[in-house]
């Protein structure tokens, strides 16, 4: 999709799982976007399903949630437990805490990160346990794909 007069090109990157397959197919069939302007998270990961949060990686995202919700060490989510998708894991784990923690939502960690960008700086976070190169590789793939859509005049 291009905005007339602005020559702006829009791309869409969607979460993808067995509940969104039909919606993604409808979006592709709608003609609003060229087929090369619609991506799913799975296009940039080695996974059949995924959410935007999965792009960040499990250890980093769980650390972000622990910080965003200011969870005490006693009730922090476990970063080392291997899961296929982060959002369902975080949702379930936080719900299991009952009234000790607020209900998980995707907005809170994103808002917290915008207010605390130093969280991603090596001196503020122990990246030794996070393979940051994998995270950067996933985002690099996204930028390469999106940049390939730009007009080359």
trRosetta pair geometry for C-beta under 8 A, 3 or more apart (Angstrom, degrees):
i j d omega theta_ij theta_ji phi_ij phi_ji
1 9 7.5 135 77 -154 48 52
1 10 4.7 -22 71 50 99 113
1 32 5.6 -15 -71 159 125 73
1 33 5.0 -61 -24 -93 92 69
1 34 7.8 -163 -32 -3 47 72
1 37 6.7 178 7 129 67 162
2 6 7.8 -169 172 73 78 80
2 7 6.3 -19 -170 -145 119 36
2 8 6.4 152 -155 74 65 47
2 9 5.5 -29 -97 -94 83 62
2 10 7.4 -176 -88 7 32 82
3 6 4.3 3 93 46 112 118
3 7 7.4 -50 67 14 73 13
3 8 4.5 12 29 49 111 102
3 10 7.4 82 -32 -29 91 110
7 151 6.1 -42 171 -2 116 150
9 37 7.2 -132 174 -115 97 124
9 149 5.1 -166 133 140 145 109
9 150 6.4 -163 36 -102 136 44
9 151 7.0 158 -30 -28 126 84
10 33 7.1 -100 92 -107 94 108
10 37 6.7 66 95 -178 59 130
11 33 7.7 104 -125 -152 42 134
11 37 4.7 -134 -113 -162 68 74
11 38 7.5 -166 -163 -72 68 29
11 39 6.7 26 169 1 110 107
11 145 7.7 149 -171 123 160 95
11 146 5.2 -144 37 -121 155 88
11 149 5.8 163 -61 14 122 167
12 27 7.0 -106 95 166 158 141
12 33 6.2 -103 7 -65 116 168
12 37 6.5 64 15 138 79 80
12 38 5.0 -6 64 -117 105 68
12 39 6.9 178 92 32 54 67
13 39 4.6 -17 -108 76 74 105
13 40 7.1 132 -163 -122 61 14
13 41 6.7 88 169 -68 98 60
13 52 7.4 100 117 -98 109 97
13 142 6.8 4 -93 -138 155 116
14 20 6.8 -167 154 155 122 141
14 23 7.9 -166 -169 108 152 106
14 24 5.7 -175 84 -102 155 104
14 27 7.4 145 -46 41 151 163
14 38 7.2 2 -2 -171 113 88
14 39 7.2 169 19 90 70 51
14 40 5.2 -40 70 -110 84 70
14 41 7.2 -102 96 -17 42 79
15 20 6.4 117 98 6 80 169
15 40 7.3 23 156 -158 10 84
15 41 5.6 9 -117 -8 46 127
15 50 6.6 -133 -149 107 69 53
15 51 4.3 4 -127 -120 122 60
15 52 5.9 -77 -71 -22 94 74
16 20 5.7 -129 -130 80 44 123
16 21 7.4 72 -163 -80 86 60
16 24 6.2 21 -113 -56 97 154
16 40 3.7 27 -37 -166 139 132
16 41 5.8 -160 16 36 94 86
16 42 5.0 -72 64 -8 137 113
16 49 6.0 -143 104 -137 72 53
16 50 6.1 21 51 48 84 68
17 20 5.6 76 47 19 64 100
17 21 7.7 -90 101 -38 33 80
17 49 4.1 50 -107 -146 77 118
17 50 7.6 167 -64 16 83 25
17 51 7.8 -13 -34 -58 114 80
17 85 7.5 9 -89 -91 129 160
18 21 6.1 -16 -148 -18 37 117
18 49 7.0 -45 -19 -92 72 128
20 23 4.9 -59 -160 46 67 115
20 24 5.6 68 142 -26 88 101
21 24 6.0 -60 -149 37 26 108
21 25 6.3 25 154 -18 63 109
22 25 5.6 -56 -148 38 31 113
22 26 6.3 35 153 -22 66 104
23 26 5.6 -50 -147 34 32 113
23 27 6.5 35 152 -21 63 103
24 27 5.6 -50 -150 33 33 114
24 28 6.5 32 152 -17 64 105
24 38 7.3 146 -165 163 85 127
24 40 6.4 4 -133 -78 149 118
25 28 5.7 -55 -149 38 32 110
25 29 6.1 23 155 -12 67 111
26 29 5.8 -62 -142 45 29 106
26 30 6.2 49 154 -46 64 99
27 30 5.6 -40 -150 6 29 121
27 32 7.2 -64 -165 45 68 117
27 33 7.1 9 161 30 90 119
27 38 6.0 152 120 -129 114 146
28 33 7.6 -65 -116 71 45 100
28 35 6.0 47 -155 -117 101 80
28 38 5.5 -140 -89 64 82 159
30 33 7.5 48 72 20 101 75
33 37 4.1 -129 -179 82 110 120
33 38 5.2 120 99 -47 140 98
34 37 4.8 91 57 -3 77 108
35 38 6.4 -64 -156 33 38 103
36 149 6.9 173 122 -95 103 101
37 149 6.3 92 -100 -124 83 144
39 43 4.8 -98 -163 37 94 150
39 44 7.3 46 168 -27 129 103
39 142 7.6 155 114 -127 163 81
39 145 6.4 79 -82 135 148 150
40 43 5.3 122 59 -14 65 95
40 50 7.4 122 149 59 93 97
41 44 6.3 -75 -170 44 44 98
41 45 6.1 5 148 8 80 121
41 47 7.7 -21 117 71 96 117
41 50 3.8 -128 106 102 124 111
41 51 6.3 67 -11 125 169 3
41 52 6.1 -139 -87 -79 128 41
41 54 6.1 92 163 60 141 113
41 55 6.1 -120 -146 -53 105 100
42 45 5.8 -77 -131 55 36 92
42 47 5.6 -117 -121 83 82 75
42 48 6.3 16 -130 -158 137 17
42 49 6.7 -28 -75 -92 119 10
42 50 5.2 156 -67 22 68 114
43 141 7.9 -171 124 140 81 124
43 145 7.4 73 130 -95 129 167
44 55 6.6 20 97 -113 128 105
44 138 5.1 93 150 -161 109 80
44 141 4.6 158 -135 94 95 129
44 142 5.5 -2 -100 -61 154 84
44 145 7.6 -109 -79 -3 106 143
45 50 5.3 110 48 -73 146 166
45 54 6.3 -12 -75 126 168 116
45 55 6.9 -125 -57 -95 119 63
45 138 6.2 16 -79 -124 79 121
47 50 4.8 99 90 -53 133 115
47 54 7.0 -71 42 155 163 150
47 84 7.1 144 -142 -175 120 87
49 84 7.1 55 65 141 106 113
49 85 6.0 -46 110 -70 108 129
50 54 4.3 -111 -157 59 96 151
50 55 7.5 95 162 -49 126 70
50 85 6.5 -166 -113 -112 45 96
51 54 5.2 115 55 -8 64 99
51 85 6.2 87 2 -164 102 106
51 86 6.7 -115 55 53 116 89
51 87 4.7 24 26 -10 165 130
52 55 5.9 -39 -173 10 47 116
53 56 5.9 -46 -169 24 50 113
53 61 5.2 93 178 -137 96 149
53 86 4.8 -120 117 78 114 129
53 87 5.4 124 43 -57 139 92
53 90 7.9 -75 146 7 160 142
53 106 7.1 -125 -51 -132 124 103
53 109 7.9 62 -117 81 118 146
54 57 7.5 55 -178 -77 43 24
54 58 7.8 2 -132 -61 64 69
54 61 7.8 -55 -90 -21 27 158
54 85 6.1 -61 -75 -136 126 64
54 86 5.4 177 -83 7 67 107
54 87 7.7 -73 -43 -12 87 89
55 135 7.5 92 150 -146 63 72
55 138 5.1 -177 -157 135 80 138
55 139 6.8 97 168 -68 116 77
55 142 7.6 21 -145 -40 142 139
56 60 5.1 -126 155 92 95 117
56 61 4.5 113 89 -64 124 98
56 64 7.2 -26 150 0 154 146
56 86 7.9 -41 60 9 97 170
56 135 6.2 16 -160 -134 39 116
57 60 4.7 64 73 24 100 108
57 61 6.3 174 79 -11 45 94
57 130 6.5 119 107 -157 143 102
57 131 7.4 -160 -141 60 157 77
57 134 6.4 99 -88 97 134 113
57 135 5.0 -81 -14 -80 126 101
57 138 8.0 171 -51 11 91 146
58 61 6.1 -66 -140 41 21 103
58 62 6.0 15 168 -15 64 111
58 79 6.9 137 134 -165 87 67
58 82 7.4 120 76 -130 176 47
58 83 6.3 148 -120 47 134 91
58 86 5.5 -170 -108 -90 69 107
58 89 7.9 14 -136 58 106 155
59 62 6.1 -57 -142 39 25 106
59 63 6.3 26 156 -18 61 109
59 79 4.6 66 -132 179 70 113
59 80 7.6 37 -100 -79 99 45
59 129 6.0 -149 -175 124 152 95
59 130 4.7 -158 93 -97 128 90
60 63 5.7 -56 -150 37 29 113
60 64 6.4 33 150 -22 64 106
60 125 7.9 56 -128 166 85 149
60 130 5.1 80 -60 -137 93 145
60 132 7.8 99 -70 -98 136 73
60 135 6.4 28 5 -83 158 148
61 64 5.3 -51 -149 34 35 116
61 65 6.5 37 152 -19 66 101
61 86 5.1 28 89 -169 149 157
61 90 7.6 -93 133 -55 108 138
61 109 7.4 50 -162 170 76 159
62 65 5.6 -48 -147 35 35 112
62 66 6.4 40 151 -21 64 103
62 77 5.0 -125 -162 99 104 119
62 78 7.4 -45 179 91 151 31
62 79 4.4 176 86 -102 135 75
62 86 7.1 -135 -54 -148 82 110
62 90 6.9 -162 -105 -88 75 104
63 66 5.6 -51 -149 34 32 114
63 67 6.5 27 153 -14 64 106
63 79 6.0 26 -53 -95 81 136
63 125 6.9 98 142 -145 151 119
63 130 7.8 -75 1 -63 143 135
64 67 5.9 -59 -150 40 30 108
64 68 5.9 29 155 -22 68 111
64 109 5.0 77 134 -160 107 116
64 112 7.2 150 180 86 85 120
64 113 6.1 -5 -152 -71 123 112
64 119 6.7 90 -110 152 82 147
65 68 5.6 -54 -136 38 30 111
65 69 6.1 5 169 3 65 111
65 71 7.7 20 127 -5 75 130
65 77 6.1 8 91 23 124 140
65 90 5.5 -148 -102 -139 169 132
65 94 7.8 -110 171 -63 130 125
65 104 7.3 -2 -150 -128 125 113
65 109 5.3 -46 -88 -84 62 130
66 69 6.8 -72 -145 50 19 92
66 71 4.8 -87 -147 45 67 114
66 76 4.6 29 -129 -143 124 100
66 77 5.9 -136 -69 32 95 87
66 79 8.0 -59 -21 -57 136 104
67 70 7.1 18 -175 -77 33 47
67 112 6.6 162 110 148 92 141
67 116 7.3 -129 143 92 131 157
67 119 6.4 160 98 -123 168 132
68 108 5.2 125 153 138 126 91
68 109 4.3 -132 -19 -102 167 60
68 111 7.7 107 -147 66 119 76
68 112 3.6 -169 -118 18 91 161
68 113 7.3 -40 -80 -36 116 73
69 94 7.6 -163 -84 -121 174 126
69 101 6.0 36 167 -158 138 111
69 102 6.4 -150 -138 41 109 99
69 104 7.8 -56 -68 -100 143 74
69 108 6.7 53 -71 138 81 140
69 109 8.0 -37 -29 -72 85 81
71 75 5.2 -117 -171 93 102 89
71 76 4.6 136 111 -94 120 61
71 77 7.0 73 72 -10 169 74
71 101 6.4 -2 -103 -106 101 127
72 75 5.5 59 59 28 82 91
72 76 7.0 -123 93 -40 34 82
73 76 5.7 -30 -138 -7 31 119
75 97 5.7 78 -166 -128 123 129
75 100 5.7 -153 -117 135 162 137
75 101 6.4 -172 142 -49 139 118
77 89 8.0 107 -170 136 130 97
77 90 6.4 -12 -121 -120 165 74
77 93 5.1 88 -120 123 104 150
77 94 7.3 -41 -72 -61 119 78
78 81 4.6 66 106 -10 119 109
78 93 7.6 -146 23 -131 82 149
79 129 7.5 72 119 131 137 133
81 89 7.5 177 99 -161 116 135
83 86 6.5 123 88 -89 124 44
83 88 7.7 -162 173 75 132 90
83 89 4.2 -7 -151 -67 173 145
85 88 5.2 57 92 21 110 105
85 89 6.7 171 93 -12 58 95
86 89 5.6 -69 -153 41 33 113
86 90 5.9 26 160 -17 74 109
87 90 5.9 -55 -140 38 29 107
87 91 6.1 31 160 -21 64 109
87 106 7.0 -13 -123 -86 118 106
88 91 5.6 -55 -143 38 30 114
88 92 6.1 27 160 -17 65 109
89 92 6.1 -61 -149 38 25 107
89 93 6.1 18 159 -14 64 113
90 93 5.9 -59 -141 41 28 108
90 94 6.1 21 163 -14 66 111
90 104 5.5 156 134 -147 96 159
91 94 6.3 -63 -146 39 21 103
91 95 6.2 20 157 -18 61 112
91 104 5.1 -139 -105 69 55 137
92 95 5.8 -59 -146 38 27 111
92 96 6.4 31 154 -25 63 106
93 96 5.7 -52 -151 29 31 115
93 97 7.2 37 149 -26 60 98
94 97 5.7 -45 -161 19 40 116
94 101 5.4 -104 -157 100 87 135
94 102 7.8 -21 177 84 125 50
94 103 7.0 115 127 -150 121 34
94 104 4.1 121 54 -39 156 111
95 98 7.9 48 168 -66 42 35
95 103 7.2 33 -90 -129 75 76
95 104 7.3 -78 -42 11 76 105
97 100 4.5 -99 163 61 99 109
97 101 4.4 34 99 17 144 111
98 101 7.9 101 69 30 40 72
101 104 8.0 22 128 -54 118 77
102 108 7.6 143 92 -82 133 164
104 108 7.5 -123 -153 37 51 130
105 108 5.5 101 67 -7 86 100
106 109 7.0 -61 -165 39 42 100
106 110 6.5 32 150 -12 71 118
107 110 5.8 -71 -152 45 34 110
107 111 5.7 31 158 -21 75 112
108 111 5.9 -56 -141 38 25 108
108 112 6.2 26 159 -20 63 108
109 112 5.6 -55 -143 37 31 113
109 113 6.2 33 158 -21 66 105
110 113 5.9 -55 -149 34 29 110
110 114 6.6 30 153 -19 62 104
111 114 5.8 -54 -152 34 33 112
111 115 6.5 21 154 -9 65 109
112 115 5.9 -66 -152 44 31 105
112 116 5.8 -16 163 22 70 116
113 116 6.2 -77 -129 62 26 81
113 117 6.9 66 169 -92 65 52
113 119 6.2 -95 -125 47 72 140
113 120 7.7 56 -156 -36 102 108
114 117 7.1 3 -151 -61 24 88
116 119 4.9 63 125 -30 102 109
117 120 6.3 -44 -179 26 61 106
117 121 7.9 71 131 -29 69 96
118 121 4.9 -34 -161 9 63 122
118 124 4.9 119 146 -41 88 161
119 124 5.9 -119 -122 117 24 134
119 125 6.1 58 176 -51 56 125
120 124 7.5 30 45 64 20 120
120 125 6.8 -26 -123 12 19 140
121 124 4.6 72 67 12 91 108
121 125 7.0 132 71 13 47 91
122 125 6.8 -88 -135 59 24 75
122 127 5.4 -57 -124 1 81 130
125 130 7.7 -6 141 18 116 139
126 129 5.9 40 119 12 104 100
126 130 7.7 126 106 4 62 97
127 130 5.1 -76 -148 56 59 100
127 132 5.0 -11 -162 -36 124 128
130 135 7.3 8 160 -19 109 131
131 134 4.4 51 110 2 109 114
131 135 7.3 153 99 -11 63 84
132 135 5.3 -51 -154 36 47 115
132 136 6.1 44 149 -17 74 105
133 136 5.6 -53 -143 42 34 111
133 137 6.1 42 153 -26 66 105
134 137 5.6 -51 -146 33 29 115
134 138 6.7 31 154 -20 62 101
135 138 6.0 -54 -155 31 30 110
135 139 6.7 18 153 -8 64 107
136 139 5.9 -60 -148 43 34 105
136 140 6.0 40 152 -26 68 106
137 140 5.5 -51 -144 33 30 115
137 141 6.7 36 154 -23 62 100
138 141 5.9 -52 -158 28 31 113
138 142 7.0 31 147 -17 62 102
139 142 5.4 -48 -153 32 41 115
139 143 6.4 38 152 -16 69 104
140 143 5.8 -56 -147 40 34 109
140 144 6.2 36 154 -21 67 106
141 144 5.8 -54 -146 36 29 112
141 145 6.3 28 156 -18 64 108
142 145 5.9 -60 -151 38 29 110
142 146 6.1 19 157 -12 67 110
143 146 5.9 -55 -138 43 30 106
143 147 5.8 30 162 -18 66 112
144 147 5.9 -58 -141 41 24 110
144 148 6.5 33 155 -30 60 105
145 148 5.8 -54 -156 23 28 115
145 149 7.6 28 148 -21 57 101
146 149 5.9 -54 -168 23 40 114
146 150 7.8 53 141 -35 64 91
147 150 5.6 -31 -163 0 50 117
